[in-house]
Amino acid sequence: MIPHEDLIDEFAKRGVPREKLLPWGIPVRQNFMKEWDKREARKICHIPQESKSYLVMGGSMGFGKIQIFVLELARRMEADENMVVICGNNKKLETLLKRELVHRKNVRVLGYTDQVAAYMAACDVIFTKPGGLSSTEAAVMGIPMVHTNPIPGCETSNLHFFGARHLSVSSKHLAKQVQLGKALIENDSLREQMSEAQRRERKPEAAMQIVSLLEQLVSHE
């Protein structure tokens, strides 16, 4: 099982028989597959209904200079905008940001949460590093995405893959990343174009297809 049909040639060049390649996508939890009502998601996440909302995620351990990024975004936010930062398991980052942003009523800093799908559904733009799973979850949810600097390696390839298909925008420079996010949140048409591209490329049925195949294989033994 591979993430996308456009990767078939890459796998085949490395010796995997084409007939064994099933481009079904990366499986995600059911919460990312369901149709969310945005107003209900905002109630769950305690996000003001009429605000423009950013979601910042850094993976389980946080990305790069996230504290500088968050402070810069907070500095440039308008009165009708708010931000949720999910730090994952990075307790040090969570403590630091809470201390730095204690007087910012429109910024909320969280540690680990099992409500990521709800926060994605509730927010308008997400900033995240180009990890395979988090980026897939965001694309399945249809949330406009700004990719932050990748960890060199497979995340660099992910960045190029998403960018080439208009599933995300990105920049090497922190200030430009903030600028791209603000451009998205202020322009309904840009957000809709990216969400449409995500709907075209996403594969929300991956988990069910993979489980179905495994059940068939087991039943034939």
N, C-alpha and C positions, 0 to 999 in steps of 0.2 A: 504494500500500500504506500503510495507516494502522494505528496501534497497537491500536485496540479499536473494536468496533461502537458503543459509546456516544458516540464522537466523530464519527459520521457527520453528525449535524445541524450540528455546529460547522464542519466542512469544507464542507458544502453551503451554509451561509449565506454562505460566502466565495466562492461561485461555482463550486465544483467539482461537476460532474454526479454525482449519486448512483450512477449505473450504473458510474462509473469508480472508485469507492471500494471497495477490498478490505481489510476489517478483519482482516488476518492476524497482526498483531503485529510487534514489533521482533525481528529475527533475532539469535540468540546463537550462540556457538561450540558445537560438539558436546559439549565437556566439561561444559557446563552442562545439557545435555539428558539425559545418561545417568543411570541409576539407580546412585547411589553407595552403597557400604556404609560406614556411619559409622566403624566400627572400622578399616577399611582406610584411610579418609581420614585418620584420626588417626595412624595409623602413618606415612603419607607426610609429614604435617605435624609430626610429633614432639609431639603433644598428648596428655597423660595420658588414658588411656581412661575413667577414672571421674570426671574433673573436669567442672565446668560451665564452658563456654568462650565468651567474647565475641570477636567479630571487629569491629575498628574500621577502616573504610575512608573515605578522604577524596577519592576520585577521584585522577586522575593527579597533581594538584598539591596535594592536601590541602584540607581545609575549615576556614574560619574560625579559631576559637580552639581548634584541635584539641589543642594541648599542655595547655591548661587542662582541657579535657574529659577527656583521658586520665589526667591526674594525679588528677582528682577521682574517676573511676571506679576507678583503682588504689587510692586511699585507702579506698574503700568496699567493696572486694572481700573476700569471705570466704576462709577458708583453702583451701576446696575449689574455688575459682574461679581461672580464668586468663584472660589476654587476649592476643590477637595484634593488633598494629597494623600495617597496610600503608600505608606513606607514599607509594607510587608513585614518581614522579620527583622528589619534594621532598627533596633531599639535606640541606638545611638543617634541615628538620623531623626527619628521621631521626637526624641527629647530635645535635640538641637532646634528643630523647626518650631516646635511648640513654644520654646523659650523666645526665639527670634520673632515669632508672629503673634505673641500673646495679645497684642492690642489690635490685631487685624480681625475684626468681626466677620469679614467676608471670606476668611480663609480657615478651613478646617483640616487638621492633620490627624490622620488615622494610622494605626499600626496594622496588624494583620486583621483582615475581615473576610468572612465567607459570603459577603454580599457584593462582590465585584460586578456581577451581571446587573444588579439593580443600579449601582453607581454609573455603569456604562449607559444604561437606558435613561438615566436621569440627566446626564450631562450632555453638552452640545459639542464639545471638542475634547479629544484625549491627547495627551503628550505621553509617549511611552518609548522605551528603547525597542529596537526591532527584533525582539525575541519571537521565535516561531509561534509559541502558544498564545501569548498575550496579544500579538498582532492578529492571529487568526480569530481569537475571541472577539476582538474589536471589529474586525471585518464582518464576521457573522452577525454581530449586533448592528452593523451599519452606522457606526459612530465615526465622523470625520477625524482623521488621525494625523498628528505631527510626530514623525519619528525623530528621536534624539540620537546622539552619537552612539554608534554600535560598539559592542565588544568585538574587536577584529576577529574575523573568522566567518562562521556561518551567519552571524547577524549582519555582516557587511553584504553578503549575498541576499539575505532577506530584504535589506534596505533597497537594493537595486531592483529586486523582483516587485516589491510593492510600488515603488516609485514609477517604474516603467508602465505599470497598468493603472496608474492614477488612483491607487488605493490609499496612498498617503503622500504627504509632502515632507521634505526634510532639508536640513542644512547642517554643515559642520560647525556653524557659529551659533552660540547660545542666543545672542540678541536677535539673530535672524529667525531662530526657532520660535521665539516669543512673537515676533512680527508675523510669522506665518499663521500661528494660532489665532492671533487677533484678527487677521484678515479673514480667516474661516468663520470665526464666531460673529463677525459683523456682516457677513455676506451670505444670505440664505441660498442664493443660486450656487455659490461655490460649494457649500456644504451638501446640497442636494446632488450636484454632479459627482462628488466623491462617494456619497452614499449609494448612488445608482451604480457606479463602477464596482463598489463592494458587493452589491446585490448580484451583479452580473458574474463575478468571479468566485464568490464564496461557495462553500460546499457544506451546508449545515447538516446534511444527512450522513456525514462520514461515520460517526459512531455507530449508527444503526446498521449501515452497510457492512462495516467491519465485523460487528457482532453476528450478523446474519451469516456471513461467510464462515466464521469460526464454528457456528452451530452446524452448518452444513458439513464442514470438514470432519467434525467430531462424529456426526451421525453416520458418516460413511466408513468409519473405522470398524 
